[in-house]
Amino acid sequence: MKTLIGGAVAAVLGIIGLAVWFKPFLQLLAGAIPIILLLGGCLALYLGFDELKDTWKKEDAKADAPAVADDVDDVEKYKSQISNLKKEIENLKKA
């Protein structure tokens, strides 16, 4: 309840103050808008550049990734090489 009353009093005082000092308020607003636009633009540039760097990193990671063997012959060739290597390892362990 205290918060409601305090908020109502602050709103009424704000309206009265705005009515009394309307011209200085407009001058303050006119001076603040360019600074807000400048800071907002710099923030947008920074975030956009950071996002662009992230996309560059993703593209580099995709380019560096090894190609997946889709050909069945390649898969069979690798399986046969693995089985041959396993046989060699077993022969070396026995020796």
The first five atom37 places (N, CA, C, CB, O) and aatype in JSON, in Angstrom:
{
  "aatype": [12, 11, 16, 10, 9, 7, 7, 0, 19, 0, 0, 19, 10, 7, 9, 9, 7, 10, 0, 19, 17, 13, 11, 14, 13, 10, 5, 10, 10, 0, 7, 0, 9, 14, 9, 9, 10, 10, 10, 7, 7, 4, 10, 0, 10, 18, 10, 7, 13, 3, 6, 10, 11, 3, 16, 17, 11, 11, 6, 3, 0, 11, 0, 3, 0, 14, 0, 19, 0, 3, 3, 19, 3, 3, 19, 6, 11, 18, 11, 15, 5, 9, 15, 2, 10, 11, 11, 6, 9, 6, 2, 10, 11, 11, 0],
  "atom_mask": [
    [1, 1, 1, 1, 1],
    [1, 1, 1, 1, 1],
    [1, 1, 1, 1, 1],
    [1, 1, 1, 1, 1],
    [1, 1, 1, 1, 1],
    [1, 1, 1, 0, 1],
    [1, 1, 1, 0, 1],
    [1, 1, 1, 1, 1],
    [1, 1, 1, 1, 1],
    [1, 1, 1, 1, 1],
    [1, 1, 1, 1, 1],
    [1, 1, 1, 1, 1],
    [1, 1, 1, 1, 1],
    [1, 1, 1, 0, 1],
    [1, 1, 1, 1, 1],
    [1, 1, 1, 1, 1],
    [1, 1, 1, 0, 1],
    [1, 1, 1, 1, 1],
    [1, 1, 1, 1, 1],
    [1, 1, 1, 1, 1],
    [1, 1, 1, 1, 1],
    [1, 1, 1, 1, 1],
    [1, 1, 1, 1, 1],
    [1, 1, 1, 1, 1],
    [1, 1, 1, 1, 1],
    [1, 1, 1, 1, 1],
    [1, 1, 1, 1, 1],
    [1, 1, 1, 1, 1],
    [1, 1, 1, 1, 1],
    [1, 1, 1, 1, 1],
    [1, 1, 1, 0, 1],
    [1, 1, 1, 1, 1],
    [1, 1, 1, 1, 1],
    [1, 1, 1, 1, 1],
    [1, 1, 1, 1, 1],
    [1, 1, 1, 1, 1],
    [1, 1, 1, 1, 1],
    [1, 1, 1, 1, 1],
    [1, 1, 1, 1, 1],
    [1, 1, 1, 0, 1],
    [1, 1, 1, 0, 1],
    [1, 1, 1, 1, 1],
    [1, 1, 1, 1, 1],
    [1, 1, 1, 1, 1],
    [1, 1, 1, 1, 1],
    [1, 1, 1, 1, 1],
    [1, 1, 1, 1, 1],
    [1, 1, 1, 0, 1],
    [1, 1, 1, 1, 1],
    [1, 1, 1, 1, 1],
    [1, 1, 1, 1, 1],
    [1, 1, 1, 1, 1],
    [1, 1, 1, 1, 1],
    [1, 1, 1, 1, 1],
    [1, 1, 1, 1, 1],
    [1, 1, 1, 1, 1],
    [1, 1, 1, 1, 1],
    [1, 1, 1, 1, 1],
    [1, 1, 1, 1, 1],
    [1, 1, 1, 1, 1],
    [1, 1, 1, 1, 1],
    [1, 1, 1, 1, 1],
    [1, 1, 1, 1, 1],
    [1, 1, 1, 1, 1],
    [1, 1, 1, 1, 1],
    [1, 1, 1, 1, 1],
    [1, 1, 1, 1, 1],
    [1, 1, 1, 1, 1],
    [1, 1, 1, 1, 1],
    [1, 1, 1, 1, 1],
    [1, 1, 1, 1, 1],
    [1, 1, 1, 1, 1],
    [1, 1, 1, 1, 1],
    [1, 1, 1, 1, 1],
    [1, 1, 1, 1, 1],
    [1, 1, 1, 1, 1],
    [1, 1, 1, 1, 1],
    [1, 1, 1, 1, 1],
    [1, 1, 1, 1, 1],
    [1, 1, 1, 1, 1],
    [1, 1, 1, 1, 1],
    [1, 1, 1, 1, 1],
    [1, 1, 1, 1, 1],
    [1, 1, 1, 1, 1],
    [1, 1, 1, 1, 1],
    [1, 1, 1, 1, 1],
    [1, 1, 1, 1, 1],
    [1, 1, 1, 1, 1],
    [1, 1, 1, 1, 1],
    [1, 1, 1, 1, 1],
    [1, 1, 1, 1, 1],
    [1, 1, 1, 1, 1],
    [1, 1, 1, 1, 1],
    [1, 1, 1, 1, 1],
    [1, 1, 1, 1, 1]
  ],
  "atom_positions": [
    [[0.82, -1.19, 0.0], [0.0, 0.0, 0.0], [0.87, 1.26, 0.0], [-0.94, -0.01, 1.21], [0.57, 2.24, -0.67]],
    [[1.97, 1.19, 0.78], [2.87, 2.35, 0.85], [3.5, 2.6, -0.52], [3.97, 2.12, 1.92], [3.72, 3.75, -0.91]],
    [[3.79, 1.53, -1.22], [4.41, 1.67, -2.55], [3.44, 2.32, -3.52], [4.85, 0.29, -3.08], [3.84, 3.15, -4.34]],
    [[2.16, 1.96, -3.45], [1.15, 2.55, -4.32], [1.01, 4.04, -4.07], [-0.2, 1.86, -4.11], [0.95, 4.84, -5.01]],
    [[0.97, 4.42, -2.81], [0.84, 5.84, -2.47], [2.09, 6.6, -2.87], [0.57, 6.01, -0.96], [2.01, 7.71, -3.42]],
    [[3.26, 6.01, -2.61], [4.51, 6.68, -3.0], [4.63, 6.84, -4.5], [0.0, 0.0, 0.0], [5.11, 7.87, -4.97]],
    [[4.18, 5.83, -5.26], [4.22, 5.93, -6.72], [3.27, 6.99, -7.23], [0.0, 0.0, 0.0], [3.6, 7.72, -8.17]],
    [[2.09, 7.1, -6.63], [1.12, 8.12, -7.05], [1.66, 9.52, -6.77], [-0.23, 7.92, -6.34], [1.53, 10.42, -7.6]],
    [[2.26, 9.7, -5.6], [2.83, 11.02, -5.24], [3.97, 11.37, -6.21], [3.34, 11.02, -3.77], [4.06, 12.51, -6.66]],
    [[4.83, 10.4, -6.52], [5.94, 10.66, -7.44], [5.43, 11.01, -8.83], [6.88, 9.45, -7.51], [5.99, 11.88, -9.49]],
    [[4.38, 10.35, -9.29], [3.82, 10.64, -10.61], [3.23, 12.05, -10.66], [2.74, 9.6, -10.97], [3.42, 12.77, -11.64]],
    [[2.51, 12.44, -9.6], [1.93, 13.78, -9.56], [3.03, 14.83, -9.53], [0.99, 13.94, -8.33], [2.95, 15.83, -10.24]],
    [[4.06, 14.62, -8.71], [5.17, 15.58, -8.67], [5.91, 15.64, -10.01], [6.16, 15.22, -7.54], [6.36, 16.7, -10.43]],
    [[6.03, 14.5, -10.68], [6.67, 14.48, -11.98], [5.88, 15.26, -13.02], [0.0, 0.0, 0.0], [6.47, 15.97, -13.83]],
    [[4.57, 15.15, -13.0], [3.73, 15.91, -13.94], [3.83, 17.4, -13.65], [2.26, 15.45, -13.85], [3.92, 18.21, -14.58]],
    [[3.81, 17.77, -12.38], [3.93, 19.18, -12.01], [5.3, 19.71, -12.44], [3.72, 19.37, -10.48], [5.39, 20.79, -13.02]],
    [[6.35, 18.96, -12.15], [7.69, 19.4, -12.54], [7.85, 19.51, -14.04], [0.0, 0.0, 0.0], [8.53, 20.41, -14.53]],
    [[7.25, 18.6, -14.77], [7.32, 18.66, -16.23], [6.57, 19.88, -16.76], [6.74, 17.37, -16.86], [7.01, 20.51, -17.73]],
    [[5.45, 20.23, -16.13], [4.69, 21.4, -16.55], [5.45, 22.69, -16.24], [3.32, 21.42, -15.87], [5.43, 23.62, -17.04]],
    [[6.11, 22.74, -15.1], [6.82, 23.96, -14.69], [8.09, 24.14, -15.51], [7.17, 23.92, -13.19], [8.38, 25.24, -15.97]],
    [[8.85, 23.06, -15.7], [10.14, 23.15, -16.38], [10.11, 22.45, -17.74], [11.25, 22.55, -15.52], [11.0, 21.67, -18.06]],
    [[9.07, 22.74, -18.53], [8.91, 22.04, -19.81], [10.01, 22.43, -20.8], [7.55, 22.34, -20.41], [10.56, 21.56, -21.47]],
    [[10.33, 23.71, -20.91], [11.35, 24.16, -21.86], [12.73, 23.59, -21.51], [11.41, 25.69, -21.9], [13.41, 23.09, -22.41]],
    [[13.19, 23.65, -20.25], [14.47, 23.0, -19.92], [14.45, 21.48, -20.15], [14.83, 23.28, -18.47], [15.47, 20.89, -20.51]],
    [[13.28, 20.87, -19.94], [13.16, 19.44, -20.23], [13.39, 19.16, -21.7], [11.79, 18.92, -19.79], [14.07, 18.19, -22.06]],
    [[12.83, 19.99, -22.57], [13.02, 19.8, -24.01], [14.48, 20.02, -24.41], [12.11, 20.76, -24.79], [14.98, 19.33, -25.29]],
    [[15.15, 20.98, -23.78], [16.57, 21.2, -24.05], [17.4, 19.99, -23.62], [17.06, 22.48, -23.34], [18.31, 19.57, -24.33]],
    [[17.09, 19.45, -22.46], [17.79, 18.26, -21.98], [17.54, 17.09, -22.92], [17.34, 17.9, -20.56], [18.46, 16.33, -23.24]],
    [[16.3, 16.94, -23.37], [15.96, 15.87, -24.28], [16.67, 16.04, -25.62], [14.44, 15.81, -24.49], [17.15, 15.07, -26.21]],
    [[16.73, 17.29, -26.1], [17.41, 17.56, -27.36], [18.91, 17.27, -27.27], [17.19, 19.02, -27.78], [19.53, 16.87, -28.26]],
    [[19.49, 17.46, -26.11], [20.91, 17.16, -25.94], [21.18, 15.68, -25.7], [0.0, 0.0, 0.0], [22.25, 15.18, -26.02]],
    [[20.21, 14.98, -25.13], [20.41, 13.58, -24.8], [20.17, 12.65, -25.98], [19.51, 13.18, -23.67], [20.8, 11.59, -26.07]],
    [[19.28, 13.01, -26.89], [18.94, 12.13, -28.01], [20.14, 11.82, -28.9], [17.84, 12.75, -28.84], [20.34, 10.65, -29.23]],
    [[20.96, 12.79, -29.32], [22.12, 12.45, -30.15], [23.12, 11.53, -29.45], [22.83, 13.71, -30.59], [23.7, 10.64, -30.07]],
    [[23.32, 11.73, -28.15], [24.25, 10.88, -27.41], [23.71, 9.46, -27.32], [24.52, 11.46, -26.0], [24.45, 8.5, -27.47]],
    [[22.41, 9.34, -27.07], [21.79, 8.01, -27.0], [21.9, 7.31, -28.35], [20.31, 8.11, -26.55], [22.2, 6.12, -28.41]],
    [[21.65, 8.04, -29.44], [21.76, 7.46, -30.77], [23.2, 7.03, -31.07], [21.27, 8.46, -31.83], [23.42, 5.97, -31.66]],
    [[24.16, 7.85, -30.68], [25.56, 7.52, -30.91], [25.97, 6.26, -30.15], [26.46, 8.7, -30.5], [26.58, 5.36, -30.72]],
    [[25.62, 6.2, -28.87], [25.97, 5.03, -28.07], [25.24, 3.77, -28.56], [25.64, 5.28, -26.6], [25.82, 2.69, -28.59]],
    [[23.98, 3.92, -28.94], [23.23, 2.79, -29.46], [23.8, 2.29, -30.78], [0.0, 0.0, 0.0], [23.87, 1.08, -31.02]],
    [[24.22, 3.21, -31.63], [24.83, 2.83, -32.9], [26.16, 2.12, -32.7], [0.0, 0.0, 0.0], [26.46, 1.14, -33.39]],
    [[26.96, 2.6, -31.76], [28.24, 1.94, -31.48], [28.01, 0.54, -30.93], [29.06, 2.77, -30.48], [28.73, -0.4, -31.28]],
    [[27.02, 0.38, -30.07], [26.7, -0.93, -29.53], [26.24, -1.88, -30.64], [25.62, -0.81, -28.44], [26.63, -3.05, -30.66]],
    [[25.41, -1.39, -31.54], [24.94, -2.22, -32.65], [26.09, -2.62, -33.57], [23.86, -1.48, -33.46], [26.14, -3.76, -34.03]],
    [[27.02, -1.7, -33.83], [28.19, -2.03, -34.65], [29.04, -3.11, -33.98], [29.03, -0.78, -34.9], [29.49, -4.05, -34.64]],
    [[29.26, -2.97, -32.7], [30.07, -3.95, -31.96], [29.41, -5.33, -32.0], [30.27, -3.5, -30.51], [30.07, -6.32, -32.29]],
    [[28.11, -5.38, -31.71], [27.42, -6.66, -31.7], [27.37, -7.28, -33.09], [26.01, -6.49, -31.15], [27.51, -8.5, -33.23]],
    [[27.16, -6.46, -34.12], [27.15, -6.97, -35.49], [28.5, -7.52, -35.9], [0.0, 0.0, 0.0], [28.57, -8.56, -36.55]],
    [[29.57, -6.82, -35.54], [30.91, -7.3, -35.87], [31.24, -8.59, -35.13], [31.96, -6.23, -35.54], [31.86, -9.49, -35.68]],
    [[30.81, -8.67, -33.87], [31.04, -9.88, -33.08], [30.29, -11.07, -33.69], [30.61, -9.66, -31.62], [30.82, -12.18, -33.73]],
    [[29.08, -10.83, -34.14], [28.3, -11.89, -34.78], [28.95, -12.31, -36.1], [26.86, -11.43, -35.03], [28.97, -13.5, -36.44]],
    [[29.48, -11.36, -36.84], [30.16, -11.65, -38.1], [31.4, -12.5, -37.85], [30.53, -10.35, -38.82], [31.67, -13.43, -38.61]],
    [[32.16, -12.19, -36.8], [33.33, -13.0, -36.46], [32.93, -14.42, -36.11], [34.1, -12.36, -35.28], [33.62, -15.37, -36.48]],
    [[31.81, -14.58, -35.41], [31.34, -15.93, -35.07], [30.99, -16.72, -36.32], [30.12, -15.85, -34.15], [31.3, -17.91, -36.4]],
    [[30.37, -16.08, -37.3], [30.03, -16.79, -38.53], [31.29, -17.15, -39.3], [29.09, -15.95, -39.41], [31.34, -18.2, -39.94]],
    [[32.31, -16.3, -39.26], [33.58, -16.61, -39.93], [34.21, -17.84, -39.28], [34.55, -15.4, -39.87], [34.73, -18.71, -39.97]],
    [[34.16, -17.91, -37.95], [34.74, -19.05, -37.24], [34.0, -20.34, -37.6], [34.7, -18.83, -35.72], [34.62, -21.38, -37.79]],
    [[32.66, -20.27, -37.7], [31.89, -21.44, -38.06], [32.22, -21.91, -39.47], [30.4, -21.16, -37.94], [32.32, -23.11, -39.73]],
    [[32.39, -20.95, -40.4], [32.72, -21.31, -41.77], [34.11, -21.94, -41.85], [32.65, -20.09, -42.68], [34.33, -22.89, -42.6]],
    [[35.06, -21.4, -41.06], [36.41, -21.98, -41.03], [36.39, -23.39, -40.45], [37.35, -21.09, -40.23], [37.11, -24.27, -40.93]],
    [[35.57, -23.6, -39.43], [35.48, -24.92, -38.82], [34.88, -25.92, -39.81], [34.65, -24.87, -37.53], [35.29, -27.08, -39.85]],
    [[33.91, -25.48, -40.59], [33.31, -26.37, -41.58], [34.3, -26.68, -42.69], [32.05, -25.74, -42.17], [34.32, -27.8, -43.2]],
    [[35.12, -25.72, -43.07], [36.1, -25.93, -44.15], [37.22, -26.86, -43.68], [36.7, -24.58, -44.62], [37.75, -27.63, -44.47]],
    [[37.57, -26.8, -42.39], [38.64, -27.64, -41.86], [38.18, -29.05, -41.52], [39.23, -27.0, -40.63], [39.01, -29.94, -41.32]],
    [[36.87, -29.28, -41.44], [36.35, -30.6, -41.06], [36.65, -31.6, -42.18], [34.82, -30.53, -40.78], [36.55, -31.28, -43.36]],
    [[37.02, -32.82, -41.78], [37.31, -33.83, -42.81], [36.04, -34.24, -43.54], [37.97, -35.06, -42.18], [34.95, -34.25, -42.97]],
    [[36.21, -34.57, -44.8], [35.08, -34.98, -45.62], [34.66, -36.39, -45.23], [35.42, -34.9, -47.13], [35.52, -37.24, -44.95]],
    [[33.39, -36.65, -45.2], [32.86, -37.96, -44.84], [32.84, -38.83, -46.1], [31.43, -37.84, -44.2], [32.42, -38.39, -47.16]],
    [[33.32, -40.07, -45.95], [33.35, -40.99, -47.08], [31.96, -41.53, -47.32], [34.36, -42.15, -46.83], [31.43, -42.29, -46.51]],
    [[31.35, -41.13, -48.42], [30.01, -41.59, -48.76], [30.05, -42.84, -49.63], [29.24, -40.49, -49.46], [29.06, -43.56, -49.75]],
    [[31.17, -43.07, -50.23], [31.28, -44.18, -51.17], [31.4, -45.49, -50.4], [32.5, -43.98, -52.11], [32.21, -45.6, -49.48]],
    [[30.61, -46.48, -50.78], [30.62, -47.78, -50.1], [31.94, -48.49, -50.3], [29.47, -48.65, -50.61], [32.4, -49.2, -49.41]],
    [[32.56, -48.3, -51.45], [33.84, -48.95, -51.72], [34.91, -48.46, -50.75], [34.29, -48.68, -53.17], [35.73, -49.25, -50.27]],
    [[34.9, -47.16, -50.45], [35.87, -46.62, -49.5], [35.66, -47.21, -48.11], [35.78, -45.09, -49.44], [36.62, -47.53, -47.41]],
    [[34.41, -47.36, -47.72], [34.11, -47.91, -46.4], [34.59, -49.36, -46.32], [32.59, -47.84, -46.11], [35.2, -49.77, -45.33]],
    [[34.33, -50.11, -47.36], [34.76, -51.51, -47.38], [36.29, -51.61, -47.37], [34.19, -52.23, -48.61], [36.87, -52.49, -46.73]],
    [[36.94, -50.69, -48.09], [38.4, -50.69, -48.13], [38.96, -50.42, -46.73], [38.92, -49.63, -49.13], [39.92, -51.07, -46.31]],
    [[38.38, -49.46, -46.03], [38.86, -49.14, -44.69], [38.59, -50.28, -43.72], [38.2, -47.86, -44.18], [39.42, -50.56, -42.85]],
    [[37.46, -50.94, -43.87], [37.16, -52.08, -42.99], [38.17, -53.21, -43.21], [35.73, -52.6, -43.25], [38.63, -53.84, -42.25]],
    [[38.51, -53.45, -44.46], [39.48, -54.52, -44.74], [40.87, -54.14, -44.2], [39.56, -54.8, -46.27], [41.59, -54.99, -43.69]],
    [[41.24, -52.86, -44.31], [42.52, -52.42, -43.76], [42.55, -52.58, -42.24], [42.8, -50.95, -44.14], [43.55, -53.0, -41.66]],
    [[41.44, -52.26, -41.61], [41.38, -52.39, -40.15], [41.49, -53.85, -39.75], [40.08, -51.79, -39.6], [42.21, -54.18, -38.8]],
    [[40.79, -54.72, -40.44], [40.87, -56.15, -40.1], [42.29, -56.68, -40.33], [39.85, -56.97, -40.92], [42.77, -57.51, -39.55]],
    [[42.95, -56.23, -41.4], [44.34, -56.65, -41.65], [45.27, -56.16, -40.54], [44.83, -56.12, -43.01], [46.15, -56.89, -40.09]],
    [[45.07, -54.94, -40.11], [45.91, -54.39, -39.04], [45.67, -55.13, -37.72], [45.63, -52.88, -38.86], [46.61, -55.36, -36.96]],
    [[44.43, -55.5, -37.46], [44.14, -56.26, -36.25], [44.83, -57.62, -36.29], [42.62, -56.45, -36.08], [45.36, -58.08, -35.28]],
    [[44.83, -58.24, -37.45], [45.52, -59.54, -37.6], [47.02, -59.39, -37.38], [45.25, -60.13, -39.01], [47.64, -60.23, -36.73]],
    [[47.6, -58.31, -37.91], [49.03, -58.07, -37.71], [49.34, -57.85, -36.23], [49.48, -56.84, -38.53], [50.35, -58.35, -35.73]],
    [[48.48, -57.12, -35.55], [48.7, -56.87, -34.12], [48.64, -58.18, -33.34], [47.65, -55.86, -33.57], [49.47, -58.42, -32.46]],
    [[47.67, -59.02, -33.65], [47.56, -60.3, -32.97], [48.8, -61.18, -33.24], [46.29, -61.03, -33.42], [49.28, -61.87, -32.34]],
    [[49.31, -61.15, -34.49], [50.51, -61.92, -34.82], [51.73, -61.37, -34.06], [50.78, -61.87, -36.34], [52.57, -62.14, -33.6]],
    [[51.8, -60.05, -33.92], [52.92, -59.48, -33.17], [52.84, -59.8, -31.68], [52.95, -57.98, -33.37], [53.87, -59.97, -31.03]],
    [[51.63, -59.88, -31.15], [51.48, -60.22, -29.73], [51.89, -61.67, -29.47], [50.03, -59.99, -29.28], [52.44, -61.98, -28.42]],
    [[51.62, -62.55, -30.43], [51.96, -63.95, -30.28], [53.46, -64.18, -30.38], [51.24, -64.78, -31.34], [53.99, -65.1, -29.77]],
    [[54.14, -63.34, -31.15], [55.57, -63.54, -31.38], [56.42, -63.12, -30.23], [56.0, -62.81, -32.59], [57.65, -63.24, -30.29]]
  ]
}
